Amino acid sequence: METMKKFHWFWAWEDEKEEVWLREMSQQGWHFKSVSAPGFYTFEKGDAADYVYRLDYFIDRKDMPSYLQIFEDAGWDYMGEMAGWQYFRIESLDGSAPEIYSDKASKAKKYERLILFLVIFLPIYLNMMNIVSRGSAGYLRFFSPLMGAFMLLYIYAMVRLVYRVTILKKKV
C-alpha cells in the first residue's frame, strides 16, 4: 500500500481547520493513518472517499476504554492519538459532516480540558525557566531567550484558547 508523509501545521484552536484538511485529503484518495508529532501526518493511498474527521482532547487514561466505546457505539472509527488529541472519522454517504458534540457548551469543554492541562504544566515550565536563567554553565544561558520566546507563545496560545471557549459559550 502506498503511503505519504506530509507536514502541515495547525494550532490547538484551529482543530476545525485540521478536520477540514483531513477530509479534503480523503476526498483526494489520501486517507489519514496517523500523526506522529505535531504537524507530521501519514496518509495511505486509496479510493477517494468522503471521510469526516473530528478531533477531541482527552488524556484520562483510566477512562479511555469507556470513552472510546462511546464513539464506537456512535459509528466513529478511532484513528489514534497525538499528545492528548484523539482522532476519529466516519464516512459521510450524503455529504453531511456529523459532529461529535451535540452542543457548543460540550465543545467548549474540549478546550477547557486543554487549558487545564496547560495551567497544570505552567509551574513546571516556570521552574525550568528559573533553573536555566540561573544556570552557571554558559550553554544553559543560551536557552534562556528561547524559553522566553516559548513562554510568549505559551501565553498567546492560552489567550487564543480562552477566547475560543468564550466564543463557544456565547453561542449557547
C-alpha positions, -999 to +999 in steps of 0.1 A: +000+000+000+014+034-010+019+059+019+028+095+020+042+116+049+032+152+049+040+182+072+011+205+079+009+228+110-022+236+129-026+254+163-048+238+190-075+264+184-075+255+147-087+219+151-116+226+128-092+236+100-073+204+106-106+184+103-114+200+070-079+194+057-080+157+066-114+154+049-101+171+017-071+147+017-095+117+019-116+131-009-084+131-030-077+095-021-052+101+007-066+086+039-052+096+073-033+069+091-015+087+119+001+118+132+034+111+150+043+146+162+026+180+158+024+185+121+038+152+108+010+132+092+010+098+074-016+090+047-024+059+028-034+059-008-068+045-016-100+052-035-114+087-030-139+087-001-157+114+019-145+107+054-154+133+081-127+137+108-132+150+143-107+157+170-112+157+207-088+165+235-089+137+262-060+125+283-077+104+311-060+070+305-081+051+331-114+062+314-101+057+278-118+023+272-153+037+280-145+070+263-136+051+230-166+028+234-190+058+232-175+068+199-175+033+185-212+029+195-220+061+176-202+047+144-169+066+146-136+049+138-108+057+162-078+067+142-053+073+170-038+099+193-012+126+194-004+145+226-039+140+240-057+148+208-079+119+198-086+114+161-119+100+149-135+095+114-168+084+099-178+081+063-202+106+050-225+090+025-247+121+018-221+149+021-231+158+056-205+165+083-216+148+116-204+163+148-191+145+179-206+172+202-243+178+205-239+215+216-215+244+218-211+241+256-199+205+253-175+216+226-161+243+248-153+217+274-128+202+250-108+234+250-113+238+288-096+204+292-067+216+272-064+248+291-064+229+324-035+208+312-016+239+301-023+256+335-011+224+354+021+224+332+028+261+337+045+259+371+068+231+358+078+253+328+083+283+350+106+263+373+126+251+343+129+287+331+142+297+366+168+269+365+180+278+331+182+315+338+202+309+370+224+282+354+261+289+358+270+269+328+272+291+297+253+266+275+223+269+298+221+307+293+218+300+255+184+285+262+171+314+282+160+336+252+145+305+235+125+297+267+113+333+269+101+332+233+083+299+240+067+315+271+053+343+249+039+316+225+025+297+255+007+329+268-006+336+232-019+300+230-037+303+263-053+336+253-065+321+220-079+290+237-097+311+263-111+333+235-123+301+217-141+290+248-157+324+253-170+325+217-185+290+220-202+298+253-217+330+239-233+309+211-251+287+236 
